[in-house]
Amino acid sequence: MQRTDEVVARALAAVAASKALRERHDQQRREIYSRIELASLRTPHIPKGIQLPLRLDS
């Protein structure tokens, strides 16, 4: 019975470690995507009336 209890305890520990790792990855993913979302909401300021040179000879 001791051996069975040890196996069950190790299995439960492995499941808990896997769950903690998955939750940590989910949190990191949420943080990254929230930063990407904030960056994509900002529209870049493009000044009007500026003409860029077009060099076709180079």
N, C-alpha and C positions, 0 to 999 in steps of 0.2 A: 504494500500500500504506500510505502514511503516513496518508491520510485515513481509511481503514478502521480503523487502529489507534486513531486519535483518537476515532472514533465509538464503538468498543468500550470504550475507557477511560472516556468520558463516561457510557455506559450503565451500566457497572459501578459508577461513582461514584454515579449516581442510585439504583441498586438498594441500595447500601450506606447511603446517606443515608435512604432510605425504611425500610430495616430498622431503623436506629438510632432513627428517629422512632417507629416502631411499638413497639419494645421499651421506649422511654421512656414511651409512653402506657400500655402494659400494666403497667409498674411503678407508675405513678401510680394506675391503676385498682385494682391489688391493694392499695395503701396505703389508698385511700379505702374500699374495701369491707371491709378488715380493721377500720378504725375504726368503720364502721357496724355490723359484726358485734359488736364489743366493746360498743358502746353498746346494742345490742338484747339482749344477754345479761343486762345489769343490770336487775333488776326494781325498779321504783320503790317506795319505802317509803310506804305509805298507812296513816296511823294509824287505828286502829279507835276507835269510840265518839265520833267527832266528827260532829255534825249541822250541815249547812250551812243557812243561812236560805233559805227559799223565798219570794220576794216576787212575788206574782201581781198586785199592784196597779200596778206600774210598767210 
